[in-house]
Amino acid sequence: MLNKNSVFVLNNNKVSCDPIHPAKARKLLSEGKAAVFRNYPFTIILKSESKPTKNYRIKVDPGAKFTGLALLSNSNIIWCAELEHRGFQISESLIKRRQVRRFRRNRKTRYRQPRFLNRTRPNGWLAPSLISRVQNIKSWVDKLIKLVPVSAISMELVKFDTQKIVNPEIQGTEYQKGELFSYEVREYLLEKFNRTCVYCGTKEAVFNLDHFHPKSRGGSDKVSNLVLSCVQCNQNKRARLPTEFLSDRPKLLALINKQRKLPLADAAAVNATRWKLKLVLESTGLEIETGSGGLTKYNRKRNGISKSHWTDAACVGTSTPDSLNISNYQPLIIKAMGRGNRQMVKPDKYGFPKTKPKLRQKSFYGFQTGDIVKAVVTKGKKIGTYVGRVAVRKTGNFNIKTQTETVQEISYKYCKIIHKSDGYIYSFGELVKQESTNFVKKVVKVLDTPIQLNLFDTSELTTVGVSVAKQSTSKSQKEKEKV
C-alpha cells in the first residue's frame, strides 16, 4: 500500500489550502494545473484560486535528541515527521572551543585581556545546546503554519494541578498517587534502562518494577532504587540482596549501580526547555494544549499504537481521538545540520592555525554547501545517479553525501538542485503498521529508536545471567516434579 502522507497545497496567491492525497497531487501535476513548490516537505502550488475548508492541529512531542511532529484533522493523520536535534553536538563543540582557549590562555599567548565580569545574561536565557532545540521546533511549526491552515497546537508538558481542582484538600505524597502515577514512573524507568531487563537482558517480556534493594531488607521506594526486571528474574531474585543475587556477575552489578544512580541527561534537557518552548509556541497566537507524558502513553496504549517519536506526538493531549489509524504512514526524517561554521581557521591541538583561512564566498557555480542535489553522471569512472547533500568547492568538483556513502569529485555540470539549503537534511522512515489490540493486552512490539540505542546495553554481560536464570528455573521445575 502506498504512503498515505498528504501533500501540502498553496493556491496561486501562496495561501495555504487543504492538503490532498498524493494521487490527486500527481494528477494535478500531470494535467499542468499545479507545479512543484517545495520538495521537503513536498508542496505544490496551484495555478488557480482555492480556499481551505478544514482546521488542523499540530502535535509536538519534544525530546532531547528527537522530536515527534504530527498534523491531525479531527481523527485523521495528515502528515508526520521526526526531527533530530544537534544539541549535544553543539555542547561538544563549545567544550572543545573552551579547552583550546583555556590552554592558550595558560600559555600566556592570548592577544587580549580576559573578560569575565562584563557579560550579562537576559531573563529566560538558555544554553546554546538547549535553545537550538527550541528554535528547531519553532522553525518547523512556523513552516507548517505557512503550508497548512492550522488552528491549534498540542505539546507534551507537565500537566497543571488538576488533582487540586478535584480534591482541594490534597497534600503531601497524595500528589504522587494520581490516576497516571504508575505510567509516569514506569515510563521514566523504561527510558532509563532501554526497555531491557537489567538482570537477563531480555526485551521480549512483561516488565516489573523491582526494588533493587528489597524493602523487606531496608530498601526504599525512591526511583533510584527501582529497576526493570522481567517476571522470571523478579521471582528468582525474591528478597535477596543484589550482592547475593549477582554474586557471580560483579561486572553487571557495577553497571546496574552506575546506571540507576545516573540522572537522565535527555530528561534534564527536556525539563529545562519545556516552558521556554511553550512561551515560543504561544507567540504564534494559536490555541495551545498541553499534556503530560503519562497521558501520551495512556492514549497510545488505548489506541493500540506502536511506540515511535511521531506516534507519541499524535497521541499528545486530551484532543487525541478514541480511534486513530496510523497504518502505512511514513514519517519524514529531518536532521538538523546547522548552517555552516563561523570558524575561519581550524586549529591544531595546541591552538595554532593548521589550515589557510577559508573563503568568505559561500556560493560557487550557483550551488551552496547544504543544497540537496541530484547528479546524473554520464561518463567517467563514477557513472550513475547520486542524490544527497552537496559540499561545494572552488574548483567546481563537489562532494555529494548520500544515505550510504560520500561521492567525491563530482562536477557541478552534472548537478541539479532539488532543495535549497535550509540547515536540514531529509530522508524517510519505514512505513508503520498497526495491529488491533485491546487496552489490557500487550500493545505492539516496542520499536528500537536511535534515542534508546546503547543506553543500557548488557548483551556482553548478561550471557552468564541468562544461563544462570535458565539453570535456576530448571532446578525449580525438577524440585516441583519430585514433590
C-alpha positions as CSV (number, residue, x, y, z in Angstrom):
1,M,0.0,0.0,0.0
2,L,1.3,3.5,-0.8
3,N,2.4,6.0,1.8
4,K,-0.7,8.0,3.0
5,N,1.1,11.2,3.9
6,S,-0.7,14.1,2.4
7,V,0.7,16.7,0.0
8,F,0.6,20.3,1.1
9,V,-1.1,22.7,-1.3
10,L,-0.8,26.5,-1.9
11,N,-3.1,28.5,-4.2
12,N,-1.9,31.0,-6.8
13,N,-1.6,33.7,-4.0
14,K,0.6,31.3,-1.9
15,V,-2.2,30.9,0.7
16,S,-2.4,27.5,2.4
17,C,-5.2,25.2,1.3
18,D,-6.3,21.7,2.4
19,P,-3.7,19.0,2.0
20,I,-4.5,16.4,-0.6
21,H,-3.8,12.8,-1.3
22,P,-0.6,12.0,-3.3
23,A,-2.6,10.5,-6.2
24,K,-4.6,13.7,-6.6
25,A,-1.4,15.7,-6.5
26,R,0.1,13.6,-9.3
27,K,-3.0,14.2,-11.4
28,L,-2.8,17.9,-10.9
29,L,0.9,18.0,-11.8
30,S,0.4,15.8,-14.9
31,E,-2.5,18.0,-16.1
32,G,-0.5,21.1,-15.7
33,K,-2.8,22.6,-13.1
34,A,-0.1,22.8,-10.5
35,A,3.7,22.9,-10.1
36,V,6.1,21.7,-7.5
37,F,6.7,24.4,-4.9
38,R,9.0,22.6,-2.5
39,N,10.3,19.1,-2.1
40,Y,10.7,18.8,1.7
41,P,8.0,18.7,2.8
42,F,6.5,18.1,-0.6
43,T,4.3,21.1,-1.5
44,I,2.6,22.0,-4.8
45,I,1.3,25.4,-5.8
46,L,-2.0,25.7,-7.8
47,K,-2.5,27.9,-10.8
48,S,-6.0,28.8,-9.7
49,E,-7.8,30.1,-6.6
50,S,-8.7,27.8,-3.8
51,K,-9.7,28.2,-0.1
52,P,-9.3,25.8,2.9
53,T,-12.4,24.1,4.3
54,K,-10.9,22.4,7.4
55,N,-8.9,23.3,10.5
56,Y,-5.8,21.3,11.5
57,R,-3.9,20.8,14.7
58,I,-0.1,20.4,15.1
59,K,1.0,18.0,17.8
60,V,4.5,18.1,19.2
61,D,6.3,15.6,21.4
62,P,9.6,17.4,22.3
63,G,12.7,15.4,23.2
64,A,16.4,15.9,23.8
65,K,17.6,14.1,20.6
66,F,14.4,13.6,18.6
67,T,11.1,15.5,18.5
68,G,8.0,14.0,17.0
69,L,5.7,16.1,14.8
70,A,2.2,15.1,13.7
71,L,-0.5,17.0,11.8
72,L,-4.1,16.0,12.5
73,S,-7.5,16.8,11.2
74,N,-10.1,15.5,13.7
75,S,-9.3,11.8,13.9
76,N,-7.2,11.6,10.7
77,I,-3.4,11.9,10.5
78,I,-2.4,14.2,7.7
79,W,1.4,14.3,7.9
80,C,4.1,13.1,10.3
81,A,7.8,13.7,10.8
82,E,10.7,13.1,13.3
83,L,13.1,16.0,13.9
84,E,16.6,15.1,15.0
85,H,18.4,17.8,17.0
86,R,22.1,18.7,17.2
87,G,22.1,20.0,20.8
88,F,24.7,17.5,22.0
89,Q,27.0,18.3,19.1
90,I,26.8,22.0,19.9
91,S,27.7,21.2,23.5
92,E,30.7,19.2,22.4
93,S,31.9,22.0,20.1
94,L,31.6,24.5,22.8
95,I,33.6,22.3,25.2
96,K,36.4,21.9,22.6
97,R,36.5,25.7,22.0
98,R,36.7,26.4,25.7
99,Q,39.6,23.9,26.1
100,V,41.6,25.5,23.2
101,R,41.1,29.0,24.6
102,R,41.9,27.9,28.2
103,F,45.1,26.1,27.0
104,R,46.1,29.2,25.0
105,R,45.5,31.5,28.0
106,N,47.5,29.3,30.3
107,R,50.4,29.5,27.8
108,K,50.1,33.3,28.1
109,T,49.8,33.6,24.3
110,R,46.5,35.3,24.4
111,Y,46.5,38.6,22.5
112,R,43.9,40.4,24.7
113,Q,43.0,40.6,28.3
114,P,40.4,38.0,29.5
115,R,36.9,39.2,30.2
116,F,35.0,37.7,33.0
117,L,32.7,40.2,34.7
118,N,31.4,42.2,31.7
119,R,28.9,39.7,30.4
120,T,25.2,39.6,31.4
121,R,22.5,37.1,30.5
122,P,19.0,38.2,29.7
123,N,16.0,36.8,31.5
124,G,15.0,33.4,30.3
125,W,18.5,32.6,28.9
126,L,19.2,29.1,27.9
127,A,22.5,27.4,26.9
128,P,23.1,27.3,23.1
129,S,22.7,23.5,23.1
130,L,19.2,23.9,24.7
131,I,17.9,26.9,22.8
132,S,18.8,25.2,19.5
133,R,16.2,22.5,20.2
134,V,13.5,25.2,20.9
135,Q,14.5,27.0,17.7
136,N,14.3,23.9,15.6
137,I,10.8,23.1,16.8
138,K,9.7,26.7,16.4
139,S,11.1,26.9,12.8
140,W,9.1,23.8,11.8
141,V,6.0,24.9,13.5
142,D,6.2,28.2,11.5
143,K,6.7,26.2,8.3
144,L,3.6,24.1,8.9
145,I,1.6,27.2,9.7
146,K,2.5,28.7,6.4
147,L,1.7,25.5,4.5
148,V,-1.5,24.3,6.3
149,P,-4.4,26.3,7.9
150,V,-3.5,25.4,11.5
151,S,-5.9,26.5,14.3
152,A,-4.3,24.8,17.4
153,I,-1.1,23.3,18.7
154,S,-0.7,20.4,21.2
155,M,2.6,19.8,23.0
156,E,3.7,17.5,25.8
157,L,4.2,19.3,29.0
158,V,3.8,18.7,32.7
159,K,0.1,18.9,33.5
160,F,-1.5,21.6,35.6
161,D,-2.6,20.9,39.1
162,T,-5.8,19.1,38.1
163,Q,-5.8,17.0,41.3
164,K,-6.1,20.2,43.3
165,I,-9.2,21.0,41.4
166,V,-10.8,17.6,42.0
167,N,-9.6,17.4,45.6
168,P,-8.9,20.8,47.2
169,E,-7.6,19.1,50.4
170,I,-4.9,17.0,48.6
171,Q,-1.4,17.4,50.1
172,G,1.9,15.8,50.6
173,T,2.5,12.4,49.0
174,E,-1.1,12.2,47.8
175,Y,0.0,14.1,44.7
176,Q,2.1,11.1,43.7
177,K,-0.8,8.7,43.7
178,G,-3.0,10.1,40.9
179,E,-4.6,8.1,38.1
180,L,-1.4,8.4,35.9
181,F,1.1,7.7,38.7
182,S,2.2,4.3,37.6
183,Y,2.5,5.5,34.0
184,E,4.9,8.4,34.9
185,V,7.3,6.3,36.9
186,R,7.2,3.3,34.6
187,E,7.9,5.4,31.5
188,Y,10.9,7.0,33.3
189,L,12.4,3.6,34.1
190,L,11.6,2.2,30.6
191,E,13.6,5.1,29.1
192,K,16.4,4.8,31.7
193,F,17.0,1.1,31.2
194,N,16.3,1.0,27.4
195,R,13.2,-1.3,27.9
196,T,15.6,-4.1,29.0
197,C,15.6,-6.4,32.0
198,V,18.7,-5.4,33.9
199,Y,19.3,-9.0,35.1
200,C,19.0,-11.1,31.9
201,G,18.9,-8.5,29.1
202,T,15.7,-9.6,27.5
203,K,13.4,-7.1,25.8
204,E,10.6,-9.6,24.9
205,A,8.9,-9.8,28.3
206,V,6.5,-8.2,30.6
207,F,8.4,-6.0,33.0
208,N,8.0,-5.5,36.7
209,L,9.3,-2.5,38.8
210,D,11.8,-4.3,41.0
211,H,13.2,-2.9,44.3
212,F,16.9,-3.3,43.7
213,H,17.4,-3.4,47.5
214,P,14.3,-5.3,48.8
215,K,12.0,-3.3,51.0
216,S,12.0,-6.2,53.5
217,R,15.7,-5.7,53.9
218,G,15.8,-1.9,54.3
219,G,15.2,-0.7,50.7
220,S,13.2,2.4,49.9
221,D,10.6,3.4,47.3
222,K,12.9,6.0,45.7
223,V,13.2,5.9,42.0
224,S,16.9,5.4,42.2
225,N,16.1,2.0,44.0
226,L,13.8,0.9,41.2
227,V,14.9,-1.1,38.2
228,L,13.3,-3.0,35.3
229,S,13.0,-6.7,35.7
230,C,11.2,-9.4,33.8
231,V,8.8,-11.6,35.8
232,Q,11.1,-14.6,35.8
233,C,14.1,-12.7,37.1
234,N,12.0,-10.9,39.7
235,Q,10.7,-14.3,41.0
236,N,14.2,-15.8,41.0
237,K,15.6,-12.8,42.9
238,R,12.9,-12.9,45.6
239,A,14.1,-10.9,48.7
240,R,17.8,-11.4,48.1
241,L,20.2,-8.5,48.2
242,P,21.8,-7.5,44.9
243,T,25.3,-8.7,46.1
244,E,23.8,-12.2,46.8
245,F,21.8,-12.5,43.6
246,L,24.6,-11.2,41.4
247,S,27.5,-12.7,43.2
248,D,28.7,-14.5,40.1
249,R,28.3,-11.3,37.9
250,P,30.2,-8.5,39.6
251,K,30.5,-6.5,36.3
252,L,26.8,-6.5,35.8
253,L,26.2,-5.4,39.4
254,A,28.6,-2.5,38.9
255,L,26.9,-1.5,35.7
256,I,23.4,-1.5,37.3
257,N,24.6,0.5,40.2
258,K,26.1,3.1,37.9
259,Q,23.1,3.3,35.7
260,R,20.4,3.5,38.4
261,K,22.1,6.4,40.1
262,L,22.7,8.4,36.9
263,P,20.1,11.1,36.0
264,L,18.6,11.1,32.5
265,A,20.5,13.8,30.6
266,D,17.7,13.7,27.9
267,A,15.1,14.2,30.6
268,A,17.0,17.1,32.1
269,A,17.3,18.8,28.7
270,V,13.6,18.5,28.0
271,N,12.8,19.6,31.6
272,A,14.9,22.8,31.1
273,T,13.3,23.7,27.8
274,R,9.7,22.8,28.2
275,W,8.5,26.2,29.5
276,K,10.6,28.2,27.0
277,L,9.1,26.1,24.2
278,K,5.6,26.8,25.5
279,L,6.2,30.5,25.5
280,V,7.7,30.4,22.0
281,L,4.7,28.4,20.7
282,E,2.3,30.8,22.4
283,S,3.9,33.7,20.4
284,T,2.2,32.2,17.3
285,G,-1.2,33.3,18.6
286,L,-2.7,29.9,18.2
287,E,-4.5,27.9,20.9
288,I,-2.0,25.8,22.9
289,E,-3.0,22.5,24.5
290,T,-0.6,20.7,26.9
291,G,-0.5,17.1,28.2
292,S,1.8,15.0,30.4
293,G,4.0,12.1,29.3
294,G,1.8,9.7,31.1
295,L,-1.3,10.9,29.3
296,T,0.6,10.4,26.0
297,K,1.4,6.8,26.8
298,Y,-2.1,6.2,28.0
299,N,-3.6,7.4,24.7
300,R,-1.1,5.4,22.7
301,K,-1.8,2.1,24.5
302,R,-5.5,2.8,24.4
303,N,-5.4,3.1,20.6
304,G,-3.0,0.1,20.2
305,I,-0.3,2.1,18.6
306,S,3.4,1.1,18.4
307,K,5.9,3.5,20.0
308,S,7.9,5.9,18.0
309,H,8.6,9.6,18.2
310,W,5.9,10.7,15.8
311,T,3.2,8.3,17.1
312,D,3.8,9.7,20.6
313,A,3.3,13.2,19.1
314,A,0.0,12.0,17.5
315,C,-1.2,10.9,21.0
316,V,-0.3,14.1,22.9
317,G,-3.1,15.8,24.9
318,T,-6.8,15.3,25.6
319,S,-7.6,16.1,22.0
320,T,-6.5,12.6,20.9
321,P,-9.5,10.8,19.4
322,D,-10.8,7.5,20.6
323,S,-9.7,5.8,17.3
324,L,-6.5,6.8,15.4
325,N,-5.3,4.9,12.3
326,I,-1.5,5.1,11.8
327,S,-1.1,2.3,9.4
328,N,1.0,2.9,6.3
329,Y,2.2,6.3,7.3
330,Q,5.9,7.0,6.5
331,P,7.5,9.8,8.6
332,L,9.8,12.4,7.1
333,I,13.1,12.2,8.9
334,I,14.5,15.7,9.5
335,K,18.1,16.0,10.7
336,A,19.4,19.4,11.8
337,M,22.8,20.0,10.2
338,G,23.4,23.7,11.0
339,R,24.2,26.5,8.5
340,G,27.9,26.3,8.4
341,N,30.8,27.2,10.8
342,R,31.9,30.7,11.7
343,Q,35.4,29.5,12.4
344,M,37.7,30.8,9.6
345,V,40.8,28.7,10.5
346,K,41.0,25.3,12.1
347,P,43.5,25.0,14.9
348,D,45.7,22.1,15.9
349,K,45.7,20.5,19.3
350,Y,47.9,23.3,20.6
351,G,45.6,26.1,19.4
352,F,47.7,27.3,16.5
353,P,46.3,27.6,12.9
354,K,46.8,24.5,10.8
355,T,44.9,25.5,7.7
356,K,44.6,28.5,5.5
357,P,41.6,30.8,6.2
358,K,38.5,29.7,4.3
359,L,37.0,31.8,1.6
360,R,34.2,34.2,2.6
361,Q,32.4,33.3,-0.6
362,K,29.7,30.6,0.1
363,S,28.2,30.0,-3.3
364,F,30.1,28.6,-6.3
365,Y,28.5,28.0,-9.8
366,G,25.1,28.5,-8.3
367,F,25.5,25.9,-5.5
368,Q,26.0,26.2,-1.8
369,T,27.1,23.7,0.8
370,G,23.9,22.1,2.2
371,D,21.9,22.1,-1.0
372,I,20.2,18.8,-1.8
373,V,21.2,17.9,-5.4
374,K,20.7,15.2,-8.0
375,A,23.7,14.4,-10.0
376,V,23.4,12.2,-13.2
377,V,27.0,11.3,-14.2
378,T,27.0,10.0,-17.8
379,K,30.8,9.3,-18.3
380,G,33.9,8.5,-16.4
381,K,34.6,6.1,-13.5
382,K,31.6,7.4,-11.5
383,I,28.7,6.8,-13.9
384,G,25.4,6.7,-12.0
385,T,22.8,8.8,-10.3
386,Y,23.5,10.4,-6.9
387,V,21.1,12.2,-4.6
388,G,22.3,13.9,-1.4
389,R,23.7,16.9,0.4
390,V,26.5,18.7,-1.5
391,A,29.7,20.2,-0.3
392,V,30.9,22.9,-2.7
393,R,34.4,23.6,-3.8
394,K,36.0,26.5,-5.6
395,T,37.3,24.1,-8.3
396,G,33.7,23.1,-9.3
397,N,34.2,19.5,-8.2
398,F,31.8,18.8,-5.4
399,N,31.3,16.1,-2.8
400,I,27.8,14.6,-2.5
401,K,26.8,12.8,0.7
402,T,24.1,10.2,0.0
403,Q,22.4,7.9,2.5
404,T,25.1,5.2,2.1
405,E,28.3,6.9,1.0
406,T,30.1,10.1,0.2
407,V,30.9,10.5,-3.5
408,Q,33.8,12.9,-4.2
409,E,34.9,15.0,-7.2
410,I,31.5,15.3,-9.0
411,S,31.5,18.2,-11.5
412,Y,28.9,20.9,-11.0
413,K,27.8,20.3,-14.6
414,Y,26.1,17.1,-13.6
415,C,24.3,18.5,-10.6
416,K,20.8,19.8,-10.4
417,I,19.3,21.5,-7.3
418,I,16.4,19.6,-5.7
419,H,16.1,21.6,-2.5
420,K,17.9,24.7,-1.4
421,S,20.0,24.6,1.8
422,D,17.9,25.3,4.9
423,G,20.0,23.8,7.6
424,Y,18.4,20.3,7.5
425,I,18.9,17.1,5.6
426,Y,15.9,14.8,4.8
427,S,15.2,11.1,4.5
428,F,12.1,8.9,5.0
429,G,11.4,6.4,7.8
430,E,9.7,3.0,7.5
431,L,6.0,2.5,6.9
432,V,4.2,2.0,10.1
433,K,1.8,-0.9,10.6
434,Q,-0.9,-1.1,13.3
435,E,-2.4,-4.1,15.0
436,S,-5.8,-4.1,16.5
437,T,-5.3,-4.7,20.3
438,N,-7.2,-4.4,23.5
439,F,-6.1,-1.9,26.1
440,V,-5.4,-4.6,28.7
441,K,-3.2,-6.7,26.4
442,K,0.3,-6.0,25.4
443,V,0.3,-3.3,22.7
444,V,2.7,-3.8,19.9
445,K,6.4,-4.8,19.9
446,V,8.3,-1.7,21.0
447,L,10.5,-0.3,18.3
448,D,14.1,0.4,19.0
449,T,14.7,4.1,18.3
450,P,18.1,5.9,18.0
451,I,17.5,7.6,21.3
452,Q,17.4,4.2,23.0
453,L,20.4,2.6,21.4
454,N,23.5,2.0,23.6
455,L,21.7,3.5,26.6
456,F,21.8,0.3,28.7
457,D,23.4,-2.5,26.6
458,T,24.1,-5.5,28.7
459,S,24.4,-8.1,25.9
460,E,28.1,-8.8,26.8
461,L,27.5,-9.0,30.5
462,T,24.2,-10.9,30.7
463,T,25.1,-14.1,28.7
464,V,26.1,-15.7,32.0
465,G,22.9,-14.3,33.6
466,V,20.7,-16.0,31.0
467,S,22.3,-19.4,31.6
468,V,22.1,-18.9,35.4
469,A,18.4,-18.0,35.1
470,K,17.7,-21.0,33.0
471,Q,19.5,-23.3,35.4
472,S,17.6,-21.9,38.4
473,T,14.3,-22.4,36.6
474,S,15.1,-25.9,35.6
475,K,16.1,-26.7,39.2
476,S,12.9,-25.3,40.5
477,Q,10.9,-27.3,37.9
478,K,12.7,-30.5,38.9
479,E,12.0,-29.9,42.6
480,K,8.3,-29.4,41.9
481,E,8.2,-32.7,39.9
482,K,9.8,-34.5,42.8
483,V,7.2,-33.2,45.2
